[in-house]
């Protein structure tokens, strides 16, 4: 299981991700979709460390 609670990512004073929470259960397949600048890449980078 993967659980994120209230993830926040900032670049200087700019909030790229603000309060994302998600739970992914074992065996689930998840896609992160959204427009350019929505914080998809920042979220994945935060997850991967």
VOTI-974840 format. One record per atom (N, C-alpha, C): atom name; residue number from 1; x, y, z. Coordinates in Angstrom, 3 decimals. Layout:
  atom    n        c1        c2        c3
    CA  NUM         X         Y         Z
...
END
This chain:
  atom    n        c1        c2        c3
     N    1     0.840    -1.178     0.000
    CA    1     0.000     0.000     0.000
     C    1     0.884     1.240     0.000
     N    2     0.430     2.249    -0.699
    CA    2     1.103     3.546    -0.734
     C    2     0.118     4.584    -0.240
     N    3     0.555     5.407     0.703
    CA    3    -0.330     6.439     1.231
     C    3     0.408     7.766     1.309
     N    4    -0.180     8.786     0.715
    CA    4     0.311    10.164     0.820
     C    4    -0.727    10.951     1.594
     N    5    -0.266    11.768     2.509
    CA    5    -1.190    12.598     3.269
     C    5    -0.689    14.029     3.264
     N    6    -1.474    14.916     2.673
    CA    6    -1.214    16.353     2.688
     C    6     0.164    16.716     2.120
     N    7     0.508    16.136     0.966
    CA    7     1.786    16.421     0.311
     C    7     1.825    17.864    -0.171
     N    8     2.918    18.544     0.144
    CA    8     3.125    19.926    -0.304
     C    8     4.527    20.039    -0.890
     N    9     4.629    20.651    -2.069
    CA    9     5.914    20.877    -2.728
     C    9     5.963    22.338    -3.141
     N   10     7.040    23.025    -2.734
    CA   10     7.219    24.435    -3.091
     C   10     8.552    24.618    -3.797
     N   11     8.568    25.510    -4.752
    CA   11     9.796    25.974    -5.398
     C   11     9.893    27.454    -5.074
     N   12    10.694    27.781    -4.069
    CA   12    10.720    29.161    -3.594
     C   12     9.367    29.494    -2.977
     N   13     8.753    30.574    -3.443
    CA   13     7.442    30.989    -2.941
     C   13     6.285    30.399    -3.732
     N   14     6.584    29.582    -4.742
    CA   14     5.545    29.028    -5.614
     C   14     5.169    27.624    -5.139
     N   15     3.878    27.416    -4.889
    CA   15     3.388    26.094    -4.490
     C   15     3.092    25.280    -5.740
     N   16     3.874    24.221    -5.960
    CA   16     3.641    23.344    -7.113
     C   16     2.595    22.288    -6.777
     N   17     2.588    21.836    -5.530
    CA   17     1.624    20.845    -5.044
     C   17     1.182    21.324    -3.665
     N   18    -0.118    21.337    -3.430
    CA   18    -0.617    21.886    -2.168
     C   18    -1.709    20.997    -1.580
     N   19    -1.313    20.094    -0.705
    CA   19    -2.282    19.303     0.037
     C   19    -2.823    18.079    -0.673
     N   20    -1.997    17.380    -1.443
    CA   20    -2.447    16.172    -2.140
     C   20    -2.426    14.986    -1.174
     N   21    -3.525    14.253    -1.144
    CA   21    -3.615    13.024    -0.351
     C   21    -4.182    11.923    -1.234
     N   22    -3.588    10.735    -1.146
    CA   22    -4.062     9.604    -1.949
     C   22    -3.631     8.302    -1.273
     N   23    -4.442     7.286    -1.422
    CA   23    -4.100     5.943    -0.961
     C   23    -4.234     4.991    -2.141
     N   24    -3.190     4.199    -2.373
    CA   24    -3.193     3.206    -3.444
     C   24    -3.039     1.841    -2.783
     N   25    -4.035     1.004    -2.966
    CA   25    -4.015    -0.330    -2.374
     C   25    -3.208    -1.294    -3.247
     N   26    -2.739    -2.370    -2.655
    CA   26    -1.976    -3.393    -3.377
     C   26    -2.791    -3.907    -4.561
     N   27    -2.152    -3.965    -5.731
    CA   27    -2.794    -4.464    -6.944
     C   27    -3.518    -3.407    -7.755
     N   28    -3.693    -2.210    -7.214
    CA   28    -4.358    -1.142    -7.960
     C   28    -3.404    -0.531    -8.975
     N   29    -3.958    -0.077   -10.074
    CA   29    -3.216     0.665   -11.089
     C   29    -3.761     2.086   -11.080
     N   30    -2.855     3.061   -10.997
    CA   30    -3.257     4.457   -10.854
     C   30    -2.584     5.291   -11.928
     N   31    -3.304     6.267   -12.451
    CA   31    -2.745     7.233   -13.398
     C   31    -2.913     8.625   -12.812
     N   32    -1.889     9.445   -12.976
    CA   32    -1.972    10.847   -12.558
     C   32    -2.099    11.670   -13.829
     N   33    -3.243    12.314   -14.000
    CA   33    -3.486    13.099   -15.206
     C   33    -3.856    14.525   -14.827
     N   34    -3.610    15.443   -15.743
    CA   34    -3.960    16.840   -15.519
     C   34    -3.245    17.713   -16.523
     N   35    -3.591    18.985   -16.551
    CA   35    -2.979    19.908   -17.506
     C   35    -1.527    20.229   -17.141
     N   36    -0.831    20.860   -18.072
    CA   36     0.533    21.311   -17.813
     C   36     0.549    22.198   -16.573
     N   37     1.551    22.003   -15.727
    CA   37     1.694    22.832   -14.538
     C   37     0.820    22.422   -13.371
     N   38     0.172    21.265   -13.458
    CA   38    -0.734    20.832   -12.386
     C   38    -0.002    20.190   -11.208
     N   39     1.282    19.854   -11.377
    CA   39     2.054    19.262   -10.287
     C   39     2.253    17.761   -10.382
     N   40     1.975    17.183   -11.548
    CA   40     2.122    15.731   -11.720
     C   40     3.572    15.292   -11.519
     N   41     4.482    15.914   -12.206
    CA   41     5.895    15.550   -12.113
     C   41     6.440    15.850   -10.725
     N   42     6.065    16.966   -10.146
    CA   42     6.521    17.307    -8.789
     C   42     6.045    16.275    -7.779
     N   43     4.831    15.788    -7.936
    CA   43     4.301    14.758    -7.046
     C   43     5.113    13.473    -7.172
     N   44     5.379    13.037    -8.397
    CA   44     6.154    11.808    -8.599
     C   44     7.590    11.954    -8.118
     N   45     8.174    13.120    -8.296
    CA   45     9.542    13.347    -7.797
     C   45     9.579    13.305    -6.274
     N   46     8.565    13.846    -5.628
    CA   46     8.505    13.793    -4.165
     C   46     8.356    12.351    -3.685
     N   47     7.587    11.553    -4.407
    CA   47     7.410    10.142    -4.054
     C   47     8.700     9.346    -4.191
     N   48     9.463     9.654    -5.223
    CA   48    10.667     8.874    -5.492
     C   48    11.869     9.354    -4.684
     N   49    11.711    10.469    -3.995
    CA   49    12.763    10.959    -3.115
     C   49    13.772    11.758    -3.844
END
